[in-house]
Amino acid sequence: MKTRFVHGLLWICLGSMSSLSSCHRGDSSSMTSSDALPILGPMKLVPNDAGGLDTVFMSLPELVLEDQTGQPFHSDSLRGQIRVVDFFFASCPGICVDMGANMARIYANQRVHQDSVQGVKAGPGLRFLSYTIDPNRDTREVLADYAVRHGVPAQSRDWLFLRGDEASIHRLAEQYYLLSAGVDSTAPGGFLHSGQFLLLDPKGRIRGLYDGTSADECKVLERDLDALRREWSEEQ
């Protein structure tokens, strides 16, 4: 499957980071944390009245999705929340194994953090979103079992495993989250997909991409998450 490139220059900048990955494990590259996190997208340039160009950030499209508890998911439920996002499928035989373990570790650490700040001035909320790219096999029951096996309490809604129309989810990965996802009969498990985790701010802007198979890069993600919390709190 050929990678489709969208949003021109932004895709050129991110292309090497979000290229298609099959379910084979591979070496990771390192990233460094920064107090001033970049704003990566998704965005488009719109002509303004002065003859210049304004950067306009896109909103998360509203899709018909349900989570592992069978509850419908609406994008407006994410308002004011930091998000950690990935794409996976439950029967993935390769990179999803490491991705799932690393995401579960981040999730557990953040639950401890949330418990430690109870009673303190509230900052932005935090939501984990994992979209299955194989919704036909990943039924609600499969996702519920997957969630429990990765440490998510029953009926919890702070880490959502989302399913919907397969083609729509693949487009969402590529056109909004700037990741790759698609069917490939020659790949292990039948799909190719990016192994990145994304960090988004409460406005839905991508602020960081991290190799989800790398424990070291996941530590960078958590440091950047703390920096994003501080940034957001200072702006309020």
N, C-alpha and C positions, 0 to 999 in steps of 0.2 A: 504494500500500500504506500502511495506517495504521501509525504507530509504536505498538507495544505498550509500555505502561509497567508496570514491575515494581518491587517493593520500595518502593512508596509514596514516602515523603519523599525517599529517596535519588535516585530517578529525577527528582523535581521539581528537586532541586539540580543534577543533571547534565544535565537534558534539553536545555538550550540548547547544551551542549558536544558531545553525542553524537547530534544529530539526523541524520536520513537525508540523505545526499548522493548525488547522481547522479554520473556520471563526467564532470562539467563542472568545469573549474578555477574557483576563486573566490578572493576576497580572504581573507586569514587575519587572525585577531585575535591580539593579543599576550598572553603570559602572563609572569609574573615568577617567578624562582626563589626558593626559600626554604630556609633551612637546616633548618627544621622542616617536613618534608613532611606534608601532610594524609593521613589515611587515609580513602579514599573508598568502599571497598566491595570486593566485594559483601557485604552484611550484612543481617541481620534483627534485629528486637527480640523478645526472648523474656521472658515474665513470670518473675520470680524469687520465692523463698519470702518475701522481705521485702515483697512487694507492688509492687515496682518493675519496671524493665525492664533486662535485660542485652543488650548488643550482642554478637551472635554472627556471626562471619565465616564465610561459606560456603566449602566446599572445591571445588576444580576437579572437575567431574563427569568420570567415566571414560567416554570414548567410544571406539569402535573407529576408530582413525585410523592412517594410515601416513604416513611422511615421503617425501622425494624419492628416497631410496635404496631404498625398499620395505620398510624396517624398521618394525615396529609401534611406536606411541608410547603410553607409559603416563604418566599424570600424576604418579605417584610418582617418576619420573625427575627431576622439577623440585625436589625437596626441597632446601632450603638454597641455592637459586639465585635471583638477581634475574632478572626476565624483561622483555623488551621485546616487545610484542605488536601485531600489526595484522591486518586482514582485507583481502583483495584477490582479484583473479582475473587470470590471466595475459594474457587478451585484452582487459582493460580499456583503453578508448581514451582515458581522460582522467586523472583524479586519481591512478590507480595508477602512472602514469609518473613523476610527481614523488615520490610516496610511495616507490616502489622505489628511485629514485636517492638520496633522502635516507636511507632505511634502510641502503642499501649503504654510504653515507658513514659513518654511525654505526658500522656493523659493522666497517668497515676501521679506524676510529679505535680501537675497543675491542680489536681484535686486536693493534694496536700497544701499547696499554696492558697487555694481558695478557702480552705478551712482555717488557715492561719491568719487570714485577714478579715474574718468575720467580725463585725462590730467596728471595723475601721472604715473611714470614708470610702464609699464604693467607687471603684474605677470602672473601666469598661468591662463588660462581660466577655466570656470566652466560649466559643463553640467549635467543636471538632466536626468536620463534615467529610464523610467518605462515600464517594459515589461509585456504585458498581457499574462496570462497563459491560456486564453480562447479566442483565436483569431477568432474562428468560430462565436461567438456571438459579440465579440468586433470588429465590422467593423471599417473602417476608420471614418465613420460618427459618430459612437458611441464614438470613442476615441476623435474626434474633439470636440464633445459636452462635454465630461468629462474634457478635457483640459480647455475649456473656463470656466466651472463651478469651476475649481480649480485655476483660476486667470492667465491663460496663454494667452497672447494676440494672436489673430489670426495670423497665418503665422510665429509665433515665433518659433525658433529652439533651444532655450536654455533649454527647458524642452520637451523632446521627449517621446511620448507614442508609443511604438513599437509593431508591430504585425508581425507574420510570421507563419511558420509551427509549429503546437502545440507541437509535439513530440520533435522537435529541440530546441524549447524554454525551454521545461522542462529539456532537457539534458544540455543546457547552464546554467540553474540555478544551477544544481547539480554539474556539472563537471568543470565549470569555476568560477562561483560566489560562489560556496560552500554553496548554499542554497537549500532548498527542495521545489519541486513543482510537483504536479501530480493530476490526476483524482481520485476522490473517490466519488462514488455515494451516500455514506452515510453521507457525509459532507454537511453542509449548503452551497448551491450554487454549489455543485458538485465537488469542488476542495479542496485539502489540500495544504497549502503553508506557507512558513516562513514569519514571520512578521518583519524581520530585514530590516533596511536600511544599505547599505554598503557605505563606503568612500574609494575611490580609488585614487591613485596618478596619475600624468601624464604618468607614465610608465605602468599603468594598474594593479598595485599591490594593493591588499586589505590592507588598513591601519586601518580600524576600522569597527566593527559591532555594531548596536544600535537597541534597541527595538523601532520599528516604531510606536507602539501604545502609547509610553510613552513620554509625553511632556518634562519631565526632561532629558531623554536620548537624545532627539532631541537637547536640549540645549548643551549637551556634544558634540554631533556631530558638532554643529556650532563652538564650541570652538576648537575642533580638526581640523576643516576645516581651521580656522585661523592659527593654528600651522603648518598645512601642507603648507599653502601659504608661511609662513615665512621660513620653511625648504627648500622649492623648490626655493625661491628667493635667499637664501644664497648659494645654490649649483650652481646657474647659473653664 
